[in-house]
Structures are given as structure tokens and as C-alpha cells.
Amino acid sequence: MPLHIVIYLVLQDVVDDSDGCGGNFTVLIVSDKFEGKGILQRHRLVHQVLAEEIKQIHAFTQKTLTSTEWTEQEKSQ
């Protein structure tokens, strides 16, 4: 099932850091589904949803935030 359906995305940003080979990605995922969950729980949820895709890439870096955390981070910049 697509990530946006399972996690109810507010924002998703994917950056290919691999110089075009498609093996190294950094993602920002903002979802209220992360509310009340620690970083490890959030990352496990994303890994669970993207298990097959993650098997095919070399490196996967993720930042997971709630809408509130995202708003606060944007205000502070």
C-alpha cells in the first residue's frame, strides 16, 4: 500500500543523494500518525511500509516529524 495512504502524509520530500544512481536517498516525512511515537517507532513504521523499496537501495536516511514539529521547525529557521 502506498506510503501516503498508510501514514497519511502531510508532507513528503525525497532527495536522491546518489549522483543519479538511485542508491542513496534522504527523506522528510511529516505526518500526524507519528504523534505520541518516539523516533524509533516512527522509523519502524516507515520501514514497515517501504520494506521492499528499502531492500533495493544502498542508503536510506529519514527524518520523521508531526505537523506541529514541522511548523515549529519552520518558524525557528
N, CA, C and O atoms as a Maestro MAE file, in Angstrom:
{
 s_m_m2io_version
 :::
 2.0.0
}

f_m_ct {
 s_m_title
 :::
 protein
 m_atom[308] {
  # First column is atom index #
  i_m_mmod_type
  r_m_x_coord
  r_m_y_coord
  r_m_z_coord
  i_m_residue_number
  s_m_chain_name
  s_m_pdb_residue_name
  s_m_pdb_atom_name
  i_m_atomic_number
  :::
  1 25 0.849 -1.177 0.000 1 A "MET " " N  " 7
  2 3 0.000 0.000 0.000 1 A "MET " " CA " 6
  3 2 0.894 1.240 0.000 1 A "MET " " C  " 6
  4 15 1.896 1.254 0.715 1 A "MET " " O  " 8
  5 25 0.578 2.267 -0.763 2 A "PRO " " N  " 7
  6 3 1.414 3.463 -0.839 2 A "PRO " " CA " 6
  7 2 1.598 4.156 0.511 2 A "PRO " " C  " 6
  8 15 0.705 4.159 1.359 2 A "PRO " " O  " 8
  9 25 2.781 4.739 0.681 3 A "LEU " " N  " 7
  10 3 3.141 5.417 1.920 3 A "LEU " " CA " 6
  11 2 2.118 6.467 2.307 3 A "LEU " " C  " 6
  12 15 1.747 6.553 3.478 3 A "LEU " " O  " 8
  13 25 1.645 7.277 1.352 4 A "HIS " " N  " 7
  14 3 0.729 8.370 1.676 4 A "HIS " " CA " 6
  15 2 -0.606 7.859 2.207 4 A "HIS " " C  " 6
  16 15 -1.289 8.588 2.928 4 A "HIS " " O  " 8
  17 25 -0.994 6.648 1.879 5 A "ILE " " N  " 7
  18 3 -2.251 6.097 2.385 5 A "ILE " " CA " 6
  19 2 -2.069 5.523 3.786 5 A "ILE " " C  " 6
  20 15 -2.922 5.720 4.650 5 A "ILE " " O  " 8
  21 25 -0.977 4.822 4.015 6 A "VAL " " N  " 7
  22 3 -0.748 4.167 5.299 6 A "VAL " " CA " 6
  23 2 -0.385 5.162 6.390 6 A "VAL " " C  " 6
  24 15 -0.841 5.031 7.526 6 A "VAL " " O  " 8
  25 25 0.426 6.152 6.056 7 A "ILE " " N  " 7
  26 3 0.914 7.089 7.072 7 A "ILE " " CA " 6
  27 2 0.150 8.412 7.056 7 A "ILE " " C  " 6
  28 15 0.358 9.226 7.955 7 A "ILE " " O  " 8
  29 25 -0.708 8.662 6.098 8 A "TYR " " N  " 7
  30 3 -1.476 9.900 5.997 8 A "TYR " " CA " 6
  31 2 -0.543 11.110 6.000 8 A "TYR " " C  " 6
  32 15 -0.512 11.889 6.952 8 A "TYR " " O  " 8
  33 25 0.198 11.244 4.940 9 A "LEU " " N  " 7
  34 3 1.225 12.267 4.826 9 A "LEU " " CA " 6
  35 2 0.665 13.678 4.815 9 A "LEU " " C  " 6
  36 15 -0.372 13.954 4.213 9 A "LEU " " O  " 8
  37 25 1.372 14.554 5.492 10 A "VAL " " N  " 7
  38 3 1.140 15.986 5.394 10 A "VAL " " CA " 6
  39 2 2.164 16.547 4.411 10 A "VAL " " C  " 6
  40 15 1.846 17.425 3.608 10 A "VAL " " O  " 8
  41 25 3.387 16.039 4.477 11 A "LEU " " N  " 7
  42 3 4.466 16.483 3.597 11 A "LEU " " CA " 6
  43 2 5.425 15.327 3.395 11 A "LEU " " C  " 6
  44 15 5.698 14.554 4.313 11 A "LEU " " O  " 8
  45 25 5.921 15.226 2.195 12 A "GLN " " N  " 7
  46 3 6.932 14.220 1.878 12 A "GLN " " CA " 6
  47 2 7.942 14.868 0.956 12 A "GLN " " C  " 6
  48 15 7.569 15.469 -0.052 12 A "GLN " " O  " 8
  49 25 9.211 14.755 1.286 13 A "ASP " " N  " 7
  50 3 10.264 15.286 0.439 13 A "ASP " " CA " 6
  51 2 11.318 14.204 0.291 13 A "ASP " " C  " 6
  52 15 11.807 13.671 1.288 13 A "ASP " " O  " 8
  53 25 11.668 13.879 -0.934 14 A "VAL " " N  " 7
  54 3 12.652 12.838 -1.207 14 A "VAL " " CA " 6
  55 2 13.792 13.457 -2.004 14 A "VAL " " C  " 6
  56 15 13.573 14.109 -3.025 14 A "VAL " " O  " 8
  57 25 15.014 13.242 -1.519 15 A "VAL " " N  " 7
  58 3 16.201 13.753 -2.195 15 A "VAL " " CA " 6
  59 2 17.082 12.568 -2.581 15 A "VAL " " C  " 6
  60 15 17.423 11.741 -1.736 15 A "VAL " " O  " 8
  61 25 17.448 12.491 -3.858 16 A "ASP " " N  " 7
  62 3 18.363 11.462 -4.334 16 A "ASP " " CA " 6
  63 2 19.780 11.990 -4.143 16 A "ASP " " C  " 6
  64 15 20.232 12.861 -4.887 16 A "ASP " " O  " 8
  65 25 20.483 11.453 -3.136 17 A "ASP " " N  " 7
  66 3 21.845 11.887 -2.813 17 A "ASP " " CA " 6
  67 2 22.903 11.032 -3.501 17 A "ASP " " C  " 6
  68 15 24.079 11.104 -3.143 17 A "ASP " " O  " 8
  69 25 22.510 10.233 -4.472 18 A "SER " " N  " 7
  70 3 23.413 9.233 -5.035 18 A "SER " " CA " 6
  71 2 24.030 9.630 -6.374 18 A "SER " " C  " 6
  72 15 24.570 8.776 -7.077 18 A "SER " " O  " 8
  73 25 23.961 10.881 -6.731 19 A "ASP " " N  " 7
  74 3 24.502 11.339 -8.016 19 A "ASP " " CA " 6
  75 2 23.878 10.603 -9.192 19 A "ASP " " C  " 6
  76 15 24.541 10.333 -10.193 19 A "ASP " " O  " 8
  77 25 22.579 10.278 -9.058 20 A "GLY " " N  " 7
  78 3 21.852 9.708 -10.181 20 A "GLY " " CA " 6
  79 2 21.758 8.200 -10.245 20 A "GLY " " C  " 6
  80 15 21.017 7.680 -11.080 20 A "GLY " " O  " 8
  81 25 22.475 7.470 -9.403 21 A "CYS " " N  " 7
  82 3 22.416 6.010 -9.496 21 A "CYS " " CA " 6
  83 2 21.204 5.436 -8.752 21 A "CYS " " C  " 6
  84 15 20.889 4.256 -8.911 21 A "CYS " " O  " 8
  85 25 20.530 6.246 -7.953 22 A "GLY " " N  " 7
  86 3 19.322 5.804 -7.269 22 A "GLY " " CA " 6
  87 2 19.569 4.902 -6.080 22 A "GLY " " C  " 6
  88 15 18.695 4.115 -5.718 22 A "GLY " " O  " 8
  89 25 20.733 4.993 -5.462 23 A "GLY " " N  " 7
  90 3 21.041 4.101 -4.354 23 A "GLY " " CA " 6
  91 2 21.119 4.752 -2.998 23 A "GLY " " C  " 6
  92 15 21.353 4.066 -2.003 23 A "GLY " " O  " 8
  93 25 20.929 6.065 -2.922 24 A "ASN " " N  " 7
  94 3 21.088 6.769 -1.656 24 A "ASN " " CA " 6
  95 2 20.030 7.875 -1.573 24 A "ASN " " C  " 6
  96 15 20.055 8.830 -2.350 24 A "ASN " " O  " 8
  97 25 19.103 7.733 -0.624 25 A "PHE " " N  " 7
  98 3 18.007 8.681 -0.509 25 A "PHE " " CA " 6
  99 2 17.892 9.260 0.893 25 A "PHE " " C  " 6
  100 15 18.123 8.571 1.887 25 A "PHE " " O  " 8
  101 25 17.533 10.534 0.955 26 A "THR " " N  " 7
  102 3 17.197 11.204 2.198 26 A "THR " " CA " 6
  103 2 15.743 11.636 2.080 26 A "THR " " C  " 6
  104 15 15.361 12.275 1.100 26 A "THR " " O  " 8
  105 25 14.932 11.291 3.072 27 A "VAL " " N  " 7
  106 3 13.513 11.635 3.012 27 A "VAL " " CA " 6
  107 2 13.081 12.390 4.261 27 A "VAL " " C  " 6
  108 15 13.568 12.143 5.364 27 A "VAL " " O  " 8
  109 25 12.166 13.304 4.055 28 A "LEU " " N  " 7
  110 3 11.481 14.010 5.134 28 A "LEU " " CA " 6
  111 2 10.021 13.611 5.034 28 A "LEU " " C  " 6
  112 15 9.390 13.783 3.991 28 A "LEU " " O  " 8
  113 25 9.487 13.078 6.122 29 A "ILE " " N  " 7
  114 3 8.087 12.668 6.144 29 A "ILE " " CA " 6
  115 2 7.411 13.356 7.318 29 A "ILE " " C  " 6
  116 15 7.834 13.204 8.464 29 A "ILE " " O  " 8
  117 25 6.363 14.110 7.030 30 A "VAL " " N  " 7
  118 3 5.591 14.799 8.056 30 A "VAL " " CA " 6
  119 2 4.205 14.177 8.078 30 A "VAL " " C  " 6
  120 15 3.509 14.140 7.063 30 A "VAL " " O  " 8
  121 25 3.812 13.685 9.261 31 A "SER " " N  " 7
  122 3 2.515 13.034 9.401 31 A "SER " " CA " 6
  123 2 2.061 13.093 10.856 31 A "SER " " C  " 6
  124 15 2.862 12.947 11.779 31 A "SER " " O  " 8
  125 25 0.768 13.310 11.040 32 A "ASP " " N  " 7
  126 3 0.225 13.289 12.394 32 A "ASP " " CA " 6
  127 2 0.119 11.867 12.931 32 A "ASP " " C  " 6
  128 15 -0.153 11.674 14.117 32 A "ASP " " O  " 8
  129 25 0.328 10.878 12.083 33 A "LYS " " N  " 7
  130 3 0.350 9.486 12.526 33 A "LYS " " CA " 6
  131 2 1.553 9.236 13.451 33 A "LYS " " C  " 6
  132 15 1.574 8.245 14.182 33 A "LYS " " O  " 8
  133 25 2.540 10.117 13.423 34 A "PHE " " N  " 7
  134 3 3.714 9.999 14.282 34 A "PHE " " CA " 6
  135 2 3.476 10.563 15.684 34 A "PHE " " C  " 6
  136 15 4.311 10.384 16.570 34 A "PHE " " O  " 8
  137 25 2.365 11.229 15.890 35 A "GLU " " N  " 7
  138 3 2.051 11.854 17.182 35 A "GLU " " CA " 6
  139 2 2.129 10.816 18.294 35 A "GLU " " C  " 6
  140 15 1.536 9.742 18.191 35 A "GLU " " O  " 8
  141 25 2.864 11.140 19.359 36 A "GLY " " N  " 7
  142 3 2.980 10.253 20.518 36 A "GLY " " CA " 6
  143 2 3.966 9.110 20.335 36 A "GLY " " C  " 6
  144 15 4.121 8.284 21.234 36 A "GLY " " O  " 8
  145 25 4.633 9.048 19.189 37 A "LYS " " N  " 7
  146 3 5.600 7.991 18.922 37 A "LYS " " CA " 6
  147 2 7.013 8.564 18.977 37 A "LYS " " C  " 6
  148 15 7.254 9.699 18.566 37 A "LYS " " O  " 8
  149 25 7.926 7.773 19.484 38 A "GLY " " N  " 7
  150 3 9.327 8.157 19.505 38 A "GLY " " CA " 6
  151 2 9.950 7.966 18.130 38 A "GLY " " C  " 6
  152 15 9.320 7.431 17.218 38 A "GLY " " O  " 8
  153 25 11.187 8.407 17.994 39 A "ILE " " N  " 7
  154 3 11.877 8.326 16.705 39 A "ILE " " CA " 6
  155 2 11.965 6.881 16.217 39 A "ILE " " C  " 6
  156 15 11.711 6.614 15.042 39 A "ILE " " O  " 8
  157 25 12.314 5.960 17.084 40 A "LEU " " N  " 7
  158 3 12.450 4.567 16.673 40 A "LEU " " CA " 6
  159 2 11.123 3.994 16.180 40 A "LEU " " C  " 6
  160 15 11.093 3.276 15.181 40 A "LEU " " O  " 8
  161 25 10.035 4.302 16.867 41 A "GLN " " N  " 7
  162 3 8.720 3.828 16.437 41 A "GLN " " CA " 6
  163 2 8.333 4.419 15.079 41 A "GLN " " C  " 6
  164 15 7.764 3.728 14.234 41 A "GLN " " O  " 8
  165 25 8.642 5.683 14.881 42 A "ARG " " N  " 7
  166 3 8.344 6.353 13.609 42 A "ARG " " CA " 6
  167 2 9.124 5.704 12.470 42 A "ARG " " C  " 6
  168 15 8.571 5.408 11.411 42 A "ARG " " O  " 8
  169 25 10.407 5.491 12.703 43 A "HIS " " N  " 7
  170 3 11.250 4.901 11.668 43 A "HIS " " CA " 6
  171 2 10.831 3.468 11.360 43 A "HIS " " C  " 6
  172 15 10.860 3.047 10.204 43 A "HIS " " O  " 8
  173 25 10.447 2.728 12.378 44 A "ARG " " N  " 7
  174 3 9.968 1.365 12.152 44 A "ARG " " CA " 6
  175 2 8.699 1.365 11.302 44 A "ARG " " C  " 6
  176 15 8.530 0.502 10.441 44 A "ARG " " O  " 8
  177 25 7.818 2.318 11.537 45 A "LEU " " N  " 7
  178 3 6.591 2.419 10.754 45 A "LEU " " CA " 6
  179 2 6.915 2.670 9.280 45 A "LEU " " C  " 6
  180 15 6.346 2.029 8.396 45 A "LEU " " O  " 8
  181 25 7.826 3.603 9.022 46 A "VAL " " N  " 7
  182 3 8.215 3.906 7.647 46 A "VAL " " CA " 6
  183 2 8.886 2.688 7.012 46 A "VAL " " C  " 6
  184 15 8.579 2.331 5.874 46 A "VAL " " O  " 8
  185 25 9.794 2.056 7.738 47 A "HIS " " N  " 7
  186 3 10.481 0.866 7.214 47 A "HIS " " CA " 6
  187 2 9.502 -0.259 6.920 47 A "HIS " " C  " 6
  188 15 9.661 -0.992 5.944 47 A "HIS " " O  " 8
  189 25 8.507 -0.388 7.751 48 A "GLN " " N  " 7
  190 3 7.498 -1.429 7.543 48 A "GLN " " CA " 6
  191 2 6.748 -1.188 6.228 48 A "GLN " " C  " 6
  192 15 6.510 -2.121 5.462 48 A "GLN " " O  " 8
  193 25 6.386 0.049 5.980 49 A "VAL " " N  " 7
  194 3 5.636 0.395 4.772 49 A "VAL " " CA " 6
  195 2 6.521 0.294 3.528 49 A "VAL " " C  " 6
  196 15 6.058 -0.141 2.474 49 A "VAL " " O  " 8
  197 25 7.784 0.689 3.644 50 A "LEU " " N  " 7
  198 3 8.684 0.732 2.491 50 A "LEU " " CA " 6
  199 2 9.676 -0.434 2.444 50 A "LEU " " C  " 6
  200 15 10.725 -0.323 1.809 50 A "LEU " " O  " 8
  201 25 9.364 -1.526 3.094 51 A "ALA " " N  " 7
  202 3 10.294 -2.650 3.225 51 A "ALA " " CA " 6
  203 2 10.870 -3.112 1.893 51 A "ALA " " C  " 6
  204 15 12.084 -3.285 1.779 51 A "ALA " " O  " 8
  205 25 10.046 -3.312 0.904 52 A "GLU " " N  " 7
  206 3 10.520 -3.802 -0.394 52 A "GLU " " CA " 6
  207 2 11.385 -2.764 -1.110 52 A "GLU " " C  " 6
  208 15 12.400 -3.111 -1.713 52 A "GLU " " O  " 8
  209 25 10.988 -1.500 -1.046 53 A "GLU " " N  " 7
  210 3 11.749 -0.441 -1.704 53 A "GLU " " CA " 6
  211 2 13.119 -0.256 -1.059 53 A "GLU " " C  " 6
  212 15 14.116 -0.045 -1.749 53 A "GLU " " O  " 8
  213 25 13.160 -0.336 0.273 54 A "ILE " " N  " 7
  214 3 14.415 -0.133 1.001 54 A "ILE " " CA " 6
  215 2 15.409 -1.251 0.698 54 A "ILE " " C  " 6
  216 15 16.616 -1.011 0.714 54 A "ILE " " O  " 8
  217 25 14.941 -2.443 0.427 55 A "LYS " " N  " 7
  218 3 15.826 -3.561 0.078 55 A "LYS " " CA " 6
  219 2 16.616 -3.284 -1.191 55 A "LYS " " C  " 6
  220 15 17.697 -3.841 -1.380 55 A "LYS " " O  " 8
  221 25 16.096 -2.443 -2.051 56 A "GLN " " N  " 7
  222 3 16.693 -2.210 -3.356 56 A "GLN " " CA " 6
  223 2 17.649 -1.020 -3.400 56 A "GLN " " C  " 6
  224 15 18.244 -0.747 -4.443 56 A "GLN " " O  " 8
  225 25 17.803 -0.311 -2.286 57 A "ILE " " N  " 7
  226 3 18.696 0.855 -2.289 57 A "ILE " " CA " 6
  227 2 19.833 0.654 -1.297 57 A "ILE " " C  " 6
  228 15 19.747 -0.182 -0.397 57 A "ILE " " O  " 8
  229 25 20.893 1.425 -1.471 58 A "HIS " " N  " 7
  230 3 22.088 1.300 -0.646 58 A "HIS " " CA " 6
  231 2 21.937 2.010 0.699 58 A "HIS " " C  " 6
  232 15 22.275 1.446 1.740 58 A "HIS " " O  " 8
  233 25 21.432 3.239 0.680 59 A "ALA " " N  " 7
  234 3 21.332 4.031 1.909 59 A "ALA " " CA " 6
  235 2 19.999 4.763 1.954 59 A "ALA " " C  " 6
  236 15 19.542 5.310 0.950 59 A "ALA " " O  " 8
  237 25 19.381 4.766 3.135 60 A "PHE " " N  " 7
  238 3 18.079 5.400 3.328 60 A "PHE " " CA " 6
  239 2 18.125 6.180 4.633 60 A "PHE " " C  " 6
  240 15 18.197 5.591 5.712 60 A "PHE " " O  " 8
  241 25 18.083 7.497 4.535 61 A "THR " " N  " 7
  242 3 18.093 8.367 5.709 61 A "THR " " CA " 6
  243 2 16.729 9.023 5.809 61 A "THR " " C  " 6
  244 15 16.213 9.550 4.824 61 A "THR " " O  " 8
  245 25 16.144 8.991 7.004 62 A "GLN " " N  " 7
  246 3 14.816 9.577 7.146 62 A "GLN " " CA " 6
  247 2 14.732 10.523 8.334 62 A "GLN " " C  " 6
  248 15 15.375 10.330 9.366 62 A "GLN " " O  " 8
  249 25 13.919 11.545 8.150 63 A "LYS " " N  " 7
  250 3 13.555 12.461 9.222 63 A "LYS " " CA " 6
  251 2 12.043 12.430 9.279 63 A "LYS " " C  " 6
  252 15 11.372 12.681 8.278 63 A "LYS " " O  " 8
  253 25 11.504 12.121 10.450 64 A "THR " " N  " 7
  254 3 10.058 11.983 10.608 64 A "THR " " CA " 6
  255 2 9.574 12.982 11.652 64 A "THR " " C  " 6
  256 15 10.082 13.026 12.773 64 A "THR " " O  " 8
  257 25 8.585 13.782 11.266 65 A "LEU " " N  " 7
  258 3 8.053 14.827 12.141 65 A "LEU " " CA " 6
  259 2 6.532 14.812 12.117 65 A "LEU " " C  " 6
  260 15 5.916 14.360 11.151 65 A "LEU " " O  " 8
  261 25 5.933 15.315 13.199 66 A "THR " " N  " 7
  262 3 4.497 15.573 13.200 66 A "THR " " CA " 6
  263 2 4.282 16.954 12.569 66 A "THR " " C  " 6
  264 15 5.238 17.700 12.359 66 A "THR " " O  " 8
  265 25 3.041 17.285 12.272 67 A "SER " " N  " 7
  266 3 2.733 18.610 11.709 67 A "SER " " CA " 6
  267 2 3.178 19.721 12.658 67 A "SER " " C  " 6
  268 15 3.717 20.738 12.223 67 A "SER " " O  " 8
  269 25 2.952 19.524 13.932 68 A "THR " " N  " 7
  270 3 3.337 20.524 14.941 68 A "THR " " CA " 6
  271 2 4.843 20.706 14.970 68 A "THR " " C  " 6
  272 15 5.328 21.837 14.999 68 A "THR " " O  " 8
  273 25 5.589 19.610 14.961 69 A "GLU " " N  " 7
  274 3 7.053 19.693 14.964 69 A "GLU " " CA " 6
  275 2 7.558 20.388 13.704 69 A "GLU " " C  " 6
  276 15 8.491 21.189 13.768 69 A "GLU " " O  " 8
  277 25 6.951 20.088 12.567 70 A "TRP " " N  " 7
  278 3 7.330 20.706 11.301 70 A "TRP " " CA " 6
  279 2 7.092 22.220 11.349 70 A "TRP " " C  " 6
  280 15 7.951 23.006 10.948 70 A "TRP " " O  " 8
  281 25 5.922 22.615 11.841 71 A "THR " " N  " 7
  282 3 5.587 24.038 11.942 71 A "THR " " CA " 6
  283 2 6.571 24.756 12.852 71 A "THR " " C  " 6
  284 15 7.038 25.844 12.517 71 A "THR " " O  " 8
  285 25 6.890 24.170 13.987 72 A "GLU " " N  " 7
  286 3 7.839 24.785 14.925 72 A "GLU " " CA " 6
  287 2 9.219 24.892 14.306 72 A "GLU " " C  " 6
  288 15 9.902 25.902 14.477 72 A "GLU " " O  " 8
  289 25 9.630 23.872 13.597 73 A "GLN " " N  " 7
  290 3 10.941 23.890 12.950 73 A "GLN " " CA " 6
  291 2 11.008 24.979 11.888 73 A "GLN " " C  " 6
  292 15 12.020 25.671 11.770 73 A "GLN " " O  " 8
  293 25 9.947 25.134 11.124 74 A "GLU " " N  " 7
  294 3 9.910 26.157 10.086 74 A "GLU " " CA " 6
  295 2 9.925 27.557 10.689 74 A "GLU " " C  " 6
  296 15 10.547 28.461 10.132 74 A "GLU " " O  " 8
  297 25 9.248 27.747 11.821 75 A "LYS " " N  " 7
  298 3 9.231 29.066 12.489 75 A "LYS " " CA " 6
  299 2 10.615 29.456 12.988 75 A "LYS " " C  " 6
  300 15 10.982 30.631 12.964 75 A "LYS " " O  " 8
  301 25 11.386 28.459 13.442 76 A "SER " " N  " 7
  302 3 12.678 28.743 14.040 76 A "SER " " CA " 6
  303 2 13.784 28.989 12.998 76 A "SER " " C  " 6
  304 15 14.904 29.355 13.355 76 A "SER " " O  " 8
  305 25 13.472 28.790 11.743 77 A "GLN " " N  " 7
  306 3 14.507 28.992 10.699 77 A "GLN " " CA " 6
  307 2 14.426 30.358 10.109 77 A "GLN " " C  " 6
  308 15 15.214 30.696 9.225 77 A "GLN " " O  " 8
  :::
 }
 m_bond[307] {
  # First column is bond index #
  i_m_from
  i_m_to
  i_m_order
  :::
  1 1 2 1
  2 2 3 1
  3 3 4 2
  4 3 5 1
  5 5 6 1
  6 6 7 1
  7 7 8 2
  8 7 9 1
  9 9 10 1
  10 10 11 1
  11 11 12 2
  12 11 13 1
  13 13 14 1
  14 14 15 1
  15 15 16 2
  16 15 17 1
  17 17 18 1
  18 18 19 1
  19 19 20 2
  20 19 21 1
  21 21 22 1
  22 22 23 1
  23 23 24 2
  24 23 25 1
  25 25 26 1
  26 26 27 1
  27 27 28 2
  28 27 29 1
  29 29 30 1
  30 30 31 1
  31 31 32 2
  32 31 33 1
  33 33 34 1
  34 34 35 1
  35 35 36 2
  36 35 37 1
  37 37 38 1
  38 38 39 1
  39 39 40 2
  40 39 41 1
  41 41 42 1
  42 42 43 1
  43 43 44 2
  44 43 45 1
  45 45 46 1
  46 46 47 1
  47 47 48 2
  48 47 49 1
  49 49 50 1
  50 50 51 1
  51 51 52 2
  52 51 53 1
  53 53 54 1
  54 54 55 1
  55 55 56 2
  56 55 57 1
  57 57 58 1
  58 58 59 1
  59 59 60 2
  60 59 61 1
  61 61 62 1
  62 62 63 1
  63 63 64 2
  64 63 65 1
  65 65 66 1
  66 66 67 1
  67 67 68 2
  68 67 69 1
  69 69 70 1
  70 70 71 1
  71 71 72 2
  72 71 73 1
  73 73 74 1
  74 74 75 1
  75 75 76 2
  76 75 77 1
  77 77 78 1
  78 78 79 1
  79 79 80 2
  80 79 81 1
  81 81 82 1
  82 82 83 1
  83 83 84 2
  84 83 85 1
  85 85 86 1
  86 86 87 1
  87 87 88 2
  88 87 89 1
  89 89 90 1
  90 90 91 1
  91 91 92 2
  92 91 93 1
  93 93 94 1
  94 94 95 1
  95 95 96 2
  96 95 97 1
  97 97 98 1
  98 98 99 1
  99 99 100 2
  100 99 101 1
  101 101 102 1
  102 102 103 1
  103 103 104 2
  104 103 105 1
  105 105 106 1
  106 106 107 1
  107 107 108 2
  108 107 109 1
  109 109 110 1
  110 110 111 1
  111 111 112 2
  112 111 113 1
  113 113 114 1
  114 114 115 1
  115 115 116 2
  116 115 117 1
  117 117 118 1
  118 118 119 1
  119 119 120 2
  120 119 121 1
  121 121 122 1
  122 122 123 1
  123 123 124 2
  124 123 125 1
  125 125 126 1
  126 126 127 1
  127 127 128 2
  128 127 129 1
  129 129 130 1
  130 130 131 1
  131 131 132 2
  132 131 133 1
  133 133 134 1
  134 134 135 1
  135 135 136 2
  136 135 137 1
  137 137 138 1
  138 138 139 1
  139 139 140 2
  140 139 141 1
  141 141 142 1
  142 142 143 1
  143 143 144 2
  144 143 145 1
  145 145 146 1
  146 146 147 1
  147 147 148 2
  148 147 149 1
  149 149 150 1
  150 150 151 1
  151 151 152 2
  152 151 153 1
  153 153 154 1
  154 154 155 1
  155 155 156 2
  156 155 157 1
  157 157 158 1
  158 158 159 1
  159 159 160 2
  160 159 161 1
  161 161 162 1
  162 162 163 1
  163 163 164 2
  164 163 165 1
  165 165 166 1
  166 166 167 1
  167 167 168 2
  168 167 169 1
  169 169 170 1
  170 170 171 1
  171 171 172 2
  172 171 173 1
  173 173 174 1
  174 174 175 1
  175 175 176 2
  176 175 177 1
  177 177 178 1
  178 178 179 1
  179 179 180 2
  180 179 181 1
  181 181 182 1
  182 182 183 1
  183 183 184 2
  184 183 185 1
  185 185 186 1
  186 186 187 1
  187 187 188 2
  188 187 189 1
  189 189 190 1
  190 190 191 1
  191 191 192 2
  192 191 193 1
  193 193 194 1
  194 194 195 1
  195 195 196 2
  196 195 197 1
  197 197 198 1
  198 198 199 1
  199 199 200 2
  200 199 201 1
  201 201 202 1
  202 202 203 1
  203 203 204 2
  204 203 205 1
  205 205 206 1
  206 206 207 1
  207 207 208 2
  208 207 209 1
  209 209 210 1
  210 210 211 1
  211 211 212 2
  212 211 213 1
  213 213 214 1
  214 214 215 1
  215 215 216 2
  216 215 217 1
  217 217 218 1
  218 218 219 1
  219 219 220 2
  220 219 221 1
  221 221 222 1
  222 222 223 1
  223 223 224 2
  224 223 225 1
  225 225 226 1
  226 226 227 1
  227 227 228 2
  228 227 229 1
  229 229 230 1
  230 230 231 1
  231 231 232 2
  232 231 233 1
  233 233 234 1
  234 234 235 1
  235 235 236 2
  236 235 237 1
  237 237 238 1
  238 238 239 1
  239 239 240 2
  240 239 241 1
  241 241 242 1
  242 242 243 1
  243 243 244 2
  244 243 245 1
  245 245 246 1
  246 246 247 1
  247 247 248 2
  248 247 249 1
  249 249 250 1
  250 250 251 1
  251 251 252 2
  252 251 253 1
  253 253 254 1
  254 254 255 1
  255 255 256 2
  256 255 257 1
  257 257 258 1
  258 258 259 1
  259 259 260 2
  260 259 261 1
  261 261 262 1
  262 262 263 1
  263 263 264 2
  264 263 265 1
  265 265 266 1
  266 266 267 1
  267 267 268 2
  268 267 269 1
  269 269 270 1
  270 270 271 1
  271 271 272 2
  272 271 273 1
  273 273 274 1
  274 274 275 1
  275 275 276 2
  276 275 277 1
  277 277 278 1
  278 278 279 1
  279 279 280 2
  280 279 281 1
  281 281 282 1
  282 282 283 1
  283 283 284 2
  284 283 285 1
  285 285 286 1
  286 286 287 1
  287 287 288 2
  288 287 289 1
  289 289 290 1
  290 290 291 1
  291 291 292 2
  292 291 293 1
  293 293 294 1
  294 294 295 1
  295 295 296 2
  296 295 297 1
  297 297 298 1
  298 298 299 1
  299 299 300 2
  300 299 301 1
  301 301 302 1
  302 302 303 1
  303 303 304 2
  304 303 305 1
  305 305 306 1
  306 306 307 1
  307 307 308 2
  :::
 }
}
